[in-house]
Amino acid sequence: MLTQHATSGEPIFNQGVALYVEDLKVSFDGFQALGGLSFTVGVGELRCIIGPNGAGKTTMMDCLTGKTRPDSGRIYFGSNLDLRRMSETNIARSGIGRKFQKPTVFEALTVYENLELALAGDRRARFAMRARLSADQRQRLDEVLATVHLKDERDRTAGLLSHGQKQWLEIGMLLAQDPKLLLLDEPVAGMTDEETERTAELFLSLEGKHSLVVVEHDMSFVGTLAGQHRTVTCLHQGKVLAEGTMAAVQSDEQVIEVYLGR
Ligand SMILES: Nc1ncnc2c1ncn2[C@@H]1O[C@H](COP(=O)(O)OP(=O)(O)OP(=O)(O)O)[C@@H](O)[C@H]1O
């Protein structure tokens, strides 16, 4: 790890680590939401984070995006960027995209127009016109449409999409900006079983091209994502309680005690 870290620019992934979190602590009015959280996510890794309500998952995501400032600890993106010293804007520009639980697409615009806005980078820019896109950009959006299963809905008003399709559109809006790290907060909440399955396929198809951190309570979805080999991290009281394969975490006595139940 370098001793001098930058506060803007692109992450350098020369050590195979996309995200490095060490001993992160956050308190709200004396209540400790994160109590020494440490974990790393590899470049191109798909990592699921689970844990009971109040475990600190959202607070952790808020620290990664600069929304919440930790009291102490370290967060590095790549080997060079010190996220604790970066503004929310610079963190987003460096390639960290976050999707919140509730979709926030522009309902009155078409699917394609939503993607155009995302590509423009500034979601307030309501005048991003199709004609202004370069051939490369149009190709990129076509690829995104295919990736998020919305090719046939391209000219549909976003407000008319199903809940699952709106979630995919929002993921597409993130992908339009080609983030290196995607943070996804309860992405399948409220989805039908079929939509959930397709979302798992989508995330698995993104593995390797992006690093993904998925916070989710739906254990069957987490099981599909984790398969036999990927790492799952279980948080409890603002710390890592257990980390390992799905099978290992699911059979961990402490995880059963505080989260999965008997
Ligand atoms: N702004 C805040 N002010 C005070 N307490 C907060 C604040 N944000 C979070 N907390 C508390 O910190 C703890 C961790 O909350 P957090 O939302 O990070 O948990 P979580 O793991 O995301 O839970 P859930 O699964 O319910 O979303 C909770 O006890 C919560 O009440």
The ligand as a MOL file (V3000), in Angstrom:
LIG
                    3D

  0  0  0     0  0            999 V3000
M  V30 BEGIN CTAB
M  V30 COUNTS 31 33 0 0 0
M  V30 BEGIN ATOM
M  V30 1 N -28.0730 9.2690 10.8200 0
M  V30 2 C -28.1910 8.4310 11.8430 0
M  V30 3 N -28.4030 8.8860 13.0920 0
M  V30 4 C -28.4990 8.0420 14.1310 0
M  V30 5 N -28.4070 6.7140 14.0330 0
M  V30 6 C -28.2140 6.1970 12.8260 0
M  V30 7 C -28.0980 7.0120 11.6560 0
M  V30 8 N -27.9110 6.1940 10.5790 0
M  V30 9 C -27.9110 4.9330 11.0650 0
M  V30 10 N -28.0790 4.9300 12.4000 0
M  V30 11 C -28.1160 3.7460 13.2650 0
M  V30 12 O -26.9490 2.9890 12.9970 0
M  V30 13 C -27.2400 1.5930 12.9960 0
M  V30 14 C -26.8120 0.9940 11.6970 0
M  V30 15 O -27.7560 1.3580 10.7030 0
M  V30 16 P -27.6760 0.9200 9.1870 0
M  V30 17 O -28.8060 1.5930 8.4930 0
M  V30 18 O -26.3240 1.1700 8.6610 0
M  V30 19 O -27.9450 -0.6540 9.2860 0
M  V30 20 P -28.3130 -1.6670 8.1140 0
M  V30 21 O -27.4280 -2.8390 8.3060 0
M  V30 22 O -28.2490 -0.9790 6.8060 0
M  V30 23 O -29.8040 -2.0740 8.4630 0
M  V30 24 P -31.0100 -2.5060 7.4540 0
M  V30 25 O -30.7470 -3.9340 7.0740 0
M  V30 26 O -32.2140 -2.3640 8.3330 0
M  V30 27 O -31.0220 -1.5730 6.2990 0
M  V30 28 C -28.7240 1.4520 13.2800 0
M  V30 29 O -28.9000 1.1580 14.6340 0
M  V30 30 C -29.2810 2.8090 12.9430 0
M  V30 31 O -30.4130 3.1100 13.7210 0
M  V30 END ATOM
M  V30 BEGIN BOND
M  V30 1 1 1 2
M  V30 2 1 2 3
M  V30 3 2 2 7
M  V30 4 2 3 4
M  V30 5 1 4 5
M  V30 6 2 5 6
M  V30 7 1 6 7
M  V30 8 1 6 10
M  V30 9 1 7 8
M  V30 10 2 8 9
M  V30 11 1 9 10
M  V30 12 1 10 11
M  V30 13 1 11 12
M  V30 14 1 11 30
M  V30 15 1 12 13
M  V30 16 1 13 14
M  V30 17 1 13 28
M  V30 18 1 14 15
M  V30 19 1 15 16
M  V30 20 2 16 17
M  V30 21 1 16 18
M  V30 22 1 16 19
M  V30 23 1 19 20
M  V30 24 2 20 21
M  V30 25 1 20 22
M  V30 26 1 20 23
M  V30 27 1 23 24
M  V30 28 2 24 25
M  V30 29 1 24 26
M  V30 30 1 24 27
M  V30 31 1 28 29
M  V30 32 1 28 30
M  V30 33 1 30 31
M  V30 END BOND
M  V30 END CTAB
M  END
